[in-house]
Amino acid sequence: MHESFLHYLWQFQYFDKTGLSTTEGEKIEVFKTGRLNTDAGPDFSNANVKIDGIEWVGSVEIHTKSSVWLEHKHDIDPAYENVVLHVVWSYDKPIYRADKTLLPTLELKDRVDESLIKEYKRLVNNPASIPCKKSFHRVATLVKLSMLDKALMERMEVKSAQVMEMLKQNQGDWQETAFQVVARNFGFKVNHDPFLQLAKSLSHKVLMKHADKLVQVEALLFGQAGLLDIPVGDEYYHLLQREYRILSQKYNLSPKKLARAQWRFMRLRPANFPTIRLAQLGALVVQRKNIFSGIFESEAYAPLLELFSVTQSDYWQEHYQFNRMASQSVAGLGESSIENIVINSVVPLLIAYAKYTDAQPMVERALNILQQIPAENNAITKAWKQLDFPAATAFDSQAQIELYNNFCQRRNCLNCAIGASLLKPS
C-alpha cells in the first residue's frame, strides 16, 4: 500500500466513516481534511477535526504503518508537534507526542472498499505505458481536457523555473539568459548540452561586438566549440582558425573551450549536424541583431517564424562538415526546427519573463502562441492518438508529453484527474 493512495483516500474521504473513531475508541468528526503539502513537514496542513468532543485545527500525518512515525524520526522533529491526527493503513504501535500524550490515530485498512483497492493496484501495476489505456474511454472528455490544462501548466512551470535559475546565474541579465536558452535548443535533443556549455563559455556580448562580420562570429562559435583544432582543412577552415586565434587571445576564451569529442554526429541526418546548427546560430546572431526584443515583443507565432527564418553562410550551404562538399544545397533553418525552438525556448522565456515582471497577459500570449503551432508528432503523441485522444496543436502535444512522462510513466495516477476519476468509488 503506497502512501500516495492513503493521501488520496484522506483527501477525498473515500472510506467508510460510520462510527469513525481513533484506535482508542474516541469519536472522530472531519470538518476539513486540510491542504496537501508537497514540501517538507506533515502531509496535510490546516486540517479541522473533532476528536472526543474537542475541536482541533492542525496537521494530519499519513503513514502505511503507525511505527513509520518513529522510523522517520518525527518524534524528535518540531515540525510535527502540531499534528492533531495520525492516519495509517495499519496500526502496529502506539505513538506518543513529545509531551508523552498519546497521538490520536485513525486506522483505515478495514474501512476501504475492496473493489477500490483492487482497481488502484490494477492501475498502478499495469505494464502498459499508459496504465489507464483499457479504461481511458470511460473518462469524460471534460476531465481529460482539464487534466491536459493542468499538465501543460506544470510543464511550463518547470521550464520557466529552469529559465529563472539561468537568469540567477547570469545575475539578472536577460540578454545572456535568452541567448543561452535559445542556443541550447539549437542542439535539439542530441547536442543540447554542448550547445548550452558553448553559450555559457562565449557570451552574447562578445558575439554582438563582431555581429557585423559573419566570419568572425563563425570563428568564435566554431573555435570555442573545439571544432577548429585539427591542422588540416580547406581555405575557409584556416581563415576561421586565424580569426579565432586572435579573438581567443583578446577575450581569453581558451580556458573554457569545448573539446571536439563533446559533439555528436553519429546517427544524425547531415542537416542536423552540429556544424550546420552552429552556422545557423551564427547567422541568427548576424541577421537578427535585435532577436531578443523580437522574442519578447512577439504577439503571435507568425512574427517568430519570420524572426528565426535565417539562412547560414554560403560555405555552409555547400558543406555539412569542414572540407567536405555536400551533394546538394544545404537548407536553412526549417519550419519544423523553428517550431521546436519556439515551443521549447521562446514560450518558456515568455512565461519566465512574465513572472519576473508580473505581466500575466504575457503568459496568455505564450499559451496562445502554442495554440498556433501544429501538434508535435512523436511516439508519445501517437500513443495518445491510439486512444482516440489526438493532439490538435502544440498546446495539446506539450500537455500530452507532460502527462505521459510525469504521470503515466511514474504511475502518478492519483494526482491525475483521469486516474482519479477511474478510482472514484461508485
N, C-alpha and C positions, 0 to 999 in steps of 0.2 A: 504494500500500500504506500503510494507516494504522498508526501506532504502536500503537493500541489492539489491532489484530489481532495484532501481534507480542507484545504483553503477554499476550494470550490464549494464543498458541502456546507461549510460555515457561512461563507459569503452569501449564498443563495438559500441557506436554511433548508437544504434538501435532505432532511432526516425527520424521523418521527418525533414530534415534540410533545406527544402525550405523556403526561406525568413527568415532564422534564426535570431532572434533579442531578445534583452532584453525586459523586461516588459515596459520599457520606449521607445521602438522602435529603439534602437541602434543596428546596424548590428553586428552580431557575426560570426566570422570565427574561426574554431577549427583546429589548426595545430597539436597539441599534447595534448592528454587527461590527461597526467600525470601518475604518478606511484601510484597505490593503496596503501594507508597507513593503516596498521593493528594496529599501535600503537596510542598513544595519538596525538592529533593535527588534522589538516584538512584532509579530506578523500583522496584527490589526491594531490601529490606534483609535482613540476616541470612541470606544465601544460603550454602550449603555445597557447594563443588565441589572436585574434584581435577584439577589441570592438570599434565601431565607428571610425575605421581607425587607432587606436592606438594599437600597439602590446604589449602584456603583457606576462611576464613569472612569474608564482607564483603558488599558491594553488587554488584548487577548493573544495568547501564545499557543501555537498549534504544533503537535508532535505526533509521530506514529505511536510512540510509547511514552508513558509519563517519565520513565527513567532517562529519556533523552535530555530532559531538562538539566540533569546533572552532568551528562556526557558533554553537553555544550557549555557547561560551566556558567549557566545562567544564575545559579545560586550565589555567585560572587560578583555578578555584573550589575552595577547600579542601574543600568538602563532597563532592567527587568523588575525593578522594585514596584512599578505601578501596574503590574499585571493583575487584573481582577479575576480572570478566569483562564484556566488551563484546559484546552480542548485536545483530547487524544483519541486515537483509534482504540488503543488497548491500554488499560490501567494496570501497570505491573509494580508500581511503587508509589507510596505517598510522598508528596513533595512539600517541603516547608520553606517559608519565606525566611529572610534574614532575621526577622524578629521572632522566629520559631513558631509562628502561627501556620496552620495548615493551609496550603493553597487550594482553593476550590477547583475541582476537576470534573469535567464532563466527558464521559466515555461514549463514543459513537458506534462502536462495532455492532451492537445489536439494534441500532436504530435506523440503519440504512437499507433500503430495498435491495434485495439480492440481484434483481434484474439490472439495476443501475450500476452496481459493481461489475457485473459481467460485461455490460456494454462499454464501460470505461476501460476494462482490461482488454476487451476485443479491439477497441480503437487504438490504444497506445501500443499494443503489441502486434498490430497489423504490419506485416512486412512490406506492404505496398508503399511506394514513395509518397503517395498522398493517402494517409491512413483512412480517411472517410470516403475513399473512392467509391465503394459499393453503395453507400447511403447518401452520397452527395446530392442526388436528385431529390431527396426528401426535404432538403433545406429550402426555405422560402427565398426567393430572389432578393427581397429587401434585406434579408440577413446577410446574404453573400456580398451584396453591394456595400453595405455598411462596414463589413469586415475588410473589403478592399480599401475603403477610405482610411480605416484605422491602420492597415498595413502600410499604405503609402506614406502616411504621416510619420509613422515610426521610422521608415526608411529615410525619409527626408531629414528627420531629426538626427539620425546617426550621421548622415552625410554632412549636414550643416555643422554638426559638432566637430567633425574632423577638420572642416574649414576653419572653424573658430580656434582650434588648437594650433593650426598652422599660423593663423593670424597672431596668436600669442607669441609663438616662436619668432615671428617676424616683427615683433614689437609694434603691432598695430598698423603695419604697412600693407594696405590693401592691394597696391600695385604688385608688390612682390608675391603676396599670397595668391592673387588671382593668376599670376604668371605660373606659379608652381602648380596650382590646381589644374590649369589648362595643359601645361607641359606634361604633367603626369599622364593625362588622358591620351596624349599623342603616342604613348607607348602601348595603348589599348591593354588587352589582358596580359600579354606575354612580356612586354618590356616596360610596364608602368613604373616599376621600382627604379631601374636605372635612369629613366626619364626624370623622375622626381629628384633623384640624387643629383643629376646634372643641373636641374633648375636651381637647386639649393647651393650648388658649388659655383654657379655662374649667374650672378644677379641680373635681374631685368634692367637695372640702372646701367650696368656695363654694356649690355646689348644695345640699349637705346642710344648710347653715346656713339655707336657705329651703325645706327639703323639707316643711314643714308648710303651705306656701301655694303651691298649684299655679300660680297666676297669676304669681308671682314666678319660679318655675322656668321657666315658658314664656317669660317676659320675658327671662330670662338666655340661654336657648337661642336663641330667635329673634333677639334683639337682637345677640348675639355672632356669629350666623350671617350678619349683614348683611341680614336679611330684614325689618327694620323701618325702612329708610332712606328710603322714599318718603313724601311728606307726606300722600297721600290714602289713606284707609282707613275701615273701619267703626268702631263704638264700641269693640269689643274690641281692635282693632288699636291704636287710640290709647291704650287703657289699658295695653297692653304697652309701647308707646313710652315712656309716662311712667314706668312702673316701671323699665324698662331704663336710662333716662336717670339715675335716682337711683342704681341699683345699679352702673352702669358707672363712675360717678364714685367711688363708695365703694370699689370694688375695682380701679380704674384698668385697666379692661378694653379701652378703645378702641384702644390701640396694637396689640393682637393681633386685632382684629375682622376677620372674613372679609368678602369682597365678595359681593354678591348674584350676580354673574356666575359665581362658582365652582360654583354649584349647577345641576345638570342636571335639567330637567323634560321635555325633548323625548323622544318615543318611549317614555315610561313610562306604564304604567297609572296612573290617578289614585290608586289605593290605594298605589302605590309612590312617590308624590311625596315629596320630602324634607321638605315641610311636615308631612305625615302622620307620617313616621318620626320627626321631631323631637318631635312631640306625643306619640307613643308612648314615646319615650325619656324625656320629661318625666314621663309617667305612671308609668314604671318607677321613676324616682328617688323619686317621692312615695309610690307604693303599696307599694314593696318596699325599705324603708329598710335592711334587712339582706340585700340581694340577694347580696352577695359572700360573706358567710358561708354563705348558702344554696347558692351555687355550689360552694364547697369542701367542704361537708358532704354534698352530694347523692350518694347511692349508686346511683341509677338515673335513668332518663330521666323517669319519671312526675313526680317532685317538681320537676324542672327545667321540665317543660311547665307545671305549675301556677305556678311561680315567674315565668315570663315571660308568662303569660296576663294581660295588662293591657288596659284599655280607655282610650283617650285622653279628654280633657275633652269636655264637652258641645259646645263650639264646634266642635271638630274631628271630632265625629260628624256634623256638618251641613255642613262645609266641606272642600274639598280645598286651597283657597288662601284667603288673606285676601280678604274682600269678595266671595267667590263661593260661593253656596249649591250644595250637591251635590244631584243629582236624587233620590238615595236615601241612606239612612243609611250612614255610613262605618264599616266594621267595625274592631274592634280588631286587635291583632297575631294573625295566623292561625297555625295549627299548622305549616304548611309554612315560614313565616318563622321560627318558633321552632326548628324542626328545623335550619334553616340556621344560626341563631345558636349552637345547641348544638354542631353539627358543627365550625363554623369559629372559634368563640370559646371556648366552655366547655371542650371537650375539650383544645385546646392549652393553655389556662390550667391545667387539672388536671395535665397532663403536665409543664408547666414548674414548677408548684408542687411536684410530686412530686420532680423532680430537685433543686430548691432545698432541699427538706427531707429528701432522701434517703429518700423514702417510696415504695418500689416498689409496694406494694398500691394506691396511688392511680393508678398507670399502668394496672394491670389494671382498676381501676374505670372509668377513662376509656374504655378499649377495649371494656369490656362495655356501656357506655352507647351507643357507636356501633353495637353489635350489636342494640340495642333500637329503633333508628330505621330506618324503611324506607329502601331504597336511593334515592339521588337519580336523577332522570330527566332526562337531558340528552343532547346529541349524542354525548358520549364513551361513556356507559353504553349507549346504543343501538348504537354501533359494536361494542362487545364482545358485546352480546346477539345481534347478527347472526352472530357466530362461535360461537353456542351456548355462550356463557360469561356468562350473566346475573348481575347483582348481586342478592343477596337482602336485604342490609342496607347501612347507611351505611358500615360497616366495609369491605364489598366495593367500594362505589362510590368511596369515597375512595382506596382502593388502585388501582382501575382508572384513576382520573383521574391519579394519580401515574405509573402505568405508561405511560399514553398520552403524557403531557406530557414526562416526563423520560427515557423510554427509547425509545418508538416514534418520537416526533417528532424526537428528537435522534439517531436511528439508533444508540442506545447498546445495540445488541443483544448485544454481547459481555459486558456486565455484567448482562444479563438472563438469568435461569435458563432462560427459554423459548427465547430466541435461542441461548444456548449449547448447549442440548440439541439444537437443529436443526443446529448446526455441529459436533457431536461426531463424529469420524471413526467409520465403521462398523467 
